[in-house]
Amino acid sequence: MRIISINLNGIRSAASKGLYEWLDQQQADLVCLQELKAQQANLTEQMRRPHGYFGYFHYAAKKGYSGVGLYSKQPADEVIEGLGHADIDAEGRYLEARFGNLSVVSLYLPSGSSGPDRQAVKFSVMARFYPHLADLMASGREVVVCGDWNIAHQRADLKNWRGNQKNSGFLPEERAWFGQVLDQQGWVDVYRKLHPDATDACYTWWSNRGQAWDKNVGWRIDYQVATPQLAGSAVSCGIYKDQRFSDHAPLTVDYARVFAGTPAKK
């Protein structure tokens, strides 16, 4: 079972840069999308339902902002849009698709980098998302939460960790919260499980300022976080950097677990 997660920084922009031609070659069973920056009326048929996929979306109320999506080779048994909190759901940040006993979530946690008000919103979303994660863990389902968490968990997850300790995305409170998700609730950071010592190779996002991409001054803020049994079946993962579809890079994980009757990737 192959799962890809990517923050698009605008689905129309990513499409113009060759996203769908690349997806056609990936043989992914599931693709989780974040930051659509579009509404249903803005999507082409290719964007709504690429060849061979079913498409599901949770749009933000604000035009050209946020939004998450999910493509799957098999139709979902159930799709859950939002977390049940009106302010969070208006920003289109959570989409869960269920396939038998498997739940796949496309998640886009807020950034707090624009100022104190948005950082307060981010902390509020984190506080309300935490018990939801606990409920998912306790559900008995196999779950993977894919997406842009907007948090670099460890020093190894960003280039300039010393200079960012007071900046959103690497604040002590954010890192501690993510640590509690892993250590107290039992979720597994799949990339770190497979690549515990990776540093420069692990980044998934680069600022558009200061030649960050060219100098590889990046952050790892995109994750696939899974329940232990599912995470234990992960056999490989990679971050694709040969083409740029947005300021984020796609994160691909291959799981030995079988999805909806399809053979596991070797």
C-alpha positions as CSV (number, residue, x, y, z in Angstrom):
1,M,0.0,0.0,0.0
2,R,1.6,3.2,-1.1
3,I,0.5,6.6,0.4
4,I,1.7,10.0,-0.8
5,S,1.2,13.2,1.2
6,I,1.9,16.7,-0.3
7,N,1.1,20.3,0.6
8,L,0.3,21.8,-2.8
9,N,0.4,25.5,-2.0
10,G,-2.5,25.8,-4.5
11,I,-3.8,22.8,-6.5
12,R,-4.1,24.8,-9.6
13,S,-0.5,26.0,-9.3
14,A,0.7,22.4,-8.7
15,A,-1.2,21.1,-11.6
16,S,0.5,23.6,-13.9
17,K,3.9,22.4,-12.7
18,G,3.2,18.8,-13.7
19,L,1.7,17.2,-10.5
20,Y,-0.7,15.0,-12.3
21,E,1.7,13.7,-14.9
22,W,4.0,12.7,-12.0
23,L,1.1,11.1,-10.0
24,D,0.3,9.0,-13.1
25,Q,3.7,7.3,-12.6
26,Q,3.6,6.7,-8.9
27,Q,1.2,3.8,-8.5
28,A,-0.1,5.3,-5.3
29,D,-3.1,3.7,-3.6
30,L,-3.8,6.9,-1.6
31,V,-2.8,10.5,-2.1
32,C,-3.4,13.1,0.7
33,L,-3.4,16.8,-0.4
34,Q,-3.2,19.9,1.7
35,E,-3.6,23.7,1.0
36,L,-5.8,23.4,-2.0
37,K,-6.4,27.1,-2.2
38,A,-9.5,26.4,-4.3
39,Q,-13.2,25.6,-4.1
40,Q,-15.1,22.9,-6.0
41,A,-16.0,25.2,-8.8
42,N,-12.3,26.0,-9.4
43,L,-11.3,22.3,-10.0
44,T,-11.0,20.7,-13.4
45,E,-12.2,17.2,-13.9
46,Q,-8.6,16.0,-13.6
47,M,-8.2,17.7,-10.2
48,R,-11.5,16.4,-8.9
49,R,-10.9,12.8,-10.1
50,P,-7.6,12.0,-11.7
51,H,-7.4,8.9,-13.9
52,G,-7.9,5.8,-11.8
53,Y,-8.8,7.7,-8.6
54,F,-11.8,8.7,-6.5
55,G,-11.5,12.3,-5.1
56,Y,-12.7,13.6,-1.8
57,F,-12.3,17.2,-0.6
58,H,-12.9,19.5,2.4
59,Y,-12.8,23.1,1.2
60,A,-12.2,26.2,3.3
61,A,-15.1,28.7,3.4
62,K,-12.6,31.5,2.4
63,K,-11.9,31.5,-1.3
64,G,-8.3,30.7,-2.2
65,Y,-7.4,29.5,1.2
66,S,-6.4,26.2,2.9
67,G,-8.5,23.1,2.2
68,V,-7.6,19.4,2.1
69,G,-8.2,16.5,-0.2
70,L,-7.7,12.8,-0.8
71,Y,-7.5,10.6,-3.8
72,S,-8.0,6.8,-3.5
73,K,-7.9,3.9,-5.9
74,Q,-10.9,2.4,-4.1
75,P,-14.1,4.2,-3.1
76,A,-14.2,5.1,0.6
77,D,-16.8,3.4,2.8
78,E,-17.2,6.7,4.7
79,V,-15.8,10.2,4.5
80,I,-15.7,12.6,7.5
81,E,-15.2,16.3,6.8
82,G,-13.9,18.3,9.7
83,L,-13.5,17.9,13.4
84,G,-16.8,19.2,14.5
85,H,-15.5,22.6,15.6
86,A,-17.0,25.3,13.4
87,D,-14.0,27.6,13.4
88,I,-11.5,24.8,12.5
89,D,-13.8,23.3,9.9
90,A,-14.4,26.7,8.2
91,E,-10.7,26.6,7.3
92,G,-10.9,23.1,5.7
93,R,-8.2,21.4,7.7
94,Y,-9.3,17.7,8.3
95,L,-10.6,15.0,6.0
96,E,-10.8,11.4,7.0
97,A,-11.6,8.5,4.6
98,R,-12.4,5.0,5.9
99,F,-11.8,1.8,4.0
100,G,-12.8,-1.2,6.1
101,N,-10.7,-1.0,9.3
102,L,-8.3,1.6,7.8
103,S,-8.7,5.4,8.3
104,V,-6.6,7.7,6.2
105,V,-6.5,11.4,7.3
106,S,-5.4,14.4,5.3
107,L,-4.5,17.1,7.8
108,Y,-3.3,20.7,7.6
109,L,-2.6,22.2,10.9
110,P,-2.4,26.0,11.0
111,S,0.8,28.0,10.8
112,G,1.4,30.7,13.5
113,S,4.1,32.5,11.6
114,S,2.0,35.5,10.6
115,G,1.8,36.8,14.1
116,P,0.5,36.3,17.7
117,D,-3.1,36.0,16.8
118,R,-2.6,33.1,14.4
119,Q,-0.2,31.5,16.8
120,A,-3.0,31.6,19.4
121,V,-5.3,30.0,16.8
122,K,-2.7,27.3,16.2
123,F,-2.4,26.5,19.9
124,S,-6.2,26.3,20.1
125,V,-6.5,23.9,17.2
126,M,-3.7,21.7,18.7
127,A,-5.5,21.6,22.1
128,R,-8.7,20.4,20.5
129,F,-7.1,18.1,18.0
130,Y,-5.2,16.2,20.8
131,P,-8.2,14.4,22.2
132,H,-9.4,13.6,18.7
133,L,-6.1,11.9,18.1
134,A,-6.5,10.0,21.4
135,D,-10.0,8.8,20.2
136,L,-8.5,7.6,16.9
137,M,-5.8,5.7,18.7
138,A,-8.4,4.1,21.0
139,S,-10.8,3.2,18.2
140,G,-9.1,0.0,17.3
141,R,-8.8,1.1,13.7
142,E,-5.6,1.3,11.7
143,V,-5.0,5.0,11.1
144,V,-2.5,7.1,9.3
145,V,-2.6,10.9,9.7
146,C,-0.9,12.5,6.7
147,G,-0.1,16.1,6.1
148,D,1.4,19.4,7.0
149,W,1.6,19.5,10.8
150,N,3.5,22.8,10.7
151,I,5.8,21.6,13.5
152,A,9.5,20.5,13.3
153,H,9.7,18.0,16.1
154,Q,13.4,17.7,16.7
155,R,16.6,19.6,16.1
156,A,17.4,17.2,13.2
157,D,14.2,18.3,11.5
158,L,15.3,21.7,10.4
159,K,18.6,23.3,9.3
160,N,18.7,26.4,11.5
161,W,17.3,25.1,14.8
162,R,19.3,27.5,16.9
163,G,17.9,30.5,15.3
164,N,14.3,29.3,15.2
165,Q,13.7,28.3,18.9
166,K,11.4,31.4,19.3
167,N,9.7,31.0,15.9
168,S,6.4,29.3,15.1
169,G,6.9,25.8,14.0
170,F,9.8,25.1,16.4
171,L,8.5,26.6,19.7
172,P,9.1,24.5,22.8
173,E,5.3,24.2,23.4
174,E,4.7,22.9,19.8
175,R,7.6,20.4,20.0
176,A,6.4,19.2,23.4
177,W,2.8,18.7,22.1
178,F,4.1,16.7,19.2
179,G,6.2,14.6,21.6
180,Q,3.1,13.9,23.7
181,V,1.3,12.7,20.6
182,L,4.1,10.2,20.0
183,D,5.2,9.3,23.5
184,Q,2.0,9.4,25.5
185,Q,-0.6,8.5,22.9
186,G,1.5,6.0,21.1
187,W,1.5,7.3,17.5
188,V,4.5,6.6,15.3
189,D,6.4,9.1,13.1
190,V,6.9,6.7,10.2
191,Y,9.7,8.6,8.5
192,R,11.7,8.7,11.7
193,K,11.0,5.0,12.3
194,L,12.7,4.2,9.0
195,H,15.3,7.0,9.0
196,P,16.1,7.7,12.7
197,D,19.3,9.6,12.0
198,A,18.4,11.6,8.8
199,T,19.1,15.3,8.9
200,D,19.5,17.3,5.7
201,A,17.8,14.7,3.6
202,C,14.6,14.8,5.7
203,Y,13.3,18.2,4.9
204,T,9.9,18.6,3.2
205,W,9.5,22.4,3.1
206,W,11.7,25.3,2.1
207,S,11.0,29.0,2.5
208,N,10.8,31.0,-0.7
209,R,13.2,33.5,0.8
210,G,17.0,33.6,1.0
211,Q,17.7,30.8,-1.6
212,A,16.5,28.3,1.0
213,W,15.9,25.6,-1.6
214,D,19.2,26.0,-3.4
215,K,21.0,25.9,0.0
216,N,18.8,23.2,1.4
217,V,17.9,25.3,4.4
218,G,14.7,23.3,5.0
219,W,12.3,22.0,7.6
220,R,10.6,18.7,8.1
221,I,7.0,19.6,8.8
222,D,5.1,17.1,6.7
223,Y,4.5,13.7,8.3
224,Q,2.8,10.4,8.0
225,V,1.9,9.5,11.7
226,A,0.4,6.1,12.1
227,T,-0.9,3.6,14.7
228,P,1.8,1.2,15.8
229,Q,0.7,-1.9,13.8
230,L,0.3,0.1,10.6
231,A,3.6,1.9,11.2
232,G,5.3,-1.4,11.9
233,S,4.4,-2.5,8.4
234,A,6.2,0.4,6.7
235,V,8.9,-0.9,4.5
236,S,10.3,2.2,2.7
237,C,9.7,6.0,2.4
238,G,11.1,8.8,0.4
239,I,10.9,12.6,-0.2
240,Y,10.7,13.5,-3.9
241,K,12.8,16.5,-4.9
242,D,13.6,16.0,-8.6
243,Q,10.6,18.3,-9.5
244,R,9.0,21.1,-7.5
245,F,5.2,21.2,-7.5
246,S,5.1,23.7,-4.5
247,D,7.3,24.9,-1.7
248,H,6.8,21.4,-0.1
249,A,8.0,18.0,-1.4
250,P,5.9,14.9,-1.6
251,L,6.4,12.3,1.1
252,T,5.8,8.7,0.0
253,V,5.5,5.7,2.3
254,D,5.1,2.1,1.3
255,Y,3.3,-0.2,3.8
256,A,3.3,-4.0,3.6
257,R,-0.3,-3.9,4.8
258,V,-2.8,-4.6,2.0
259,F,-5.2,-1.8,1.1
260,A,-8.6,-2.9,-0.3
261,G,-7.4,-6.0,-1.9
262,T,-4.5,-4.5,-3.8
263,P,-1.0,-6.2,-3.5
264,A,1.5,-4.6,-1.2
265,K,4.3,-2.7,-3.0
266,K,7.7,-4.6,-3.0
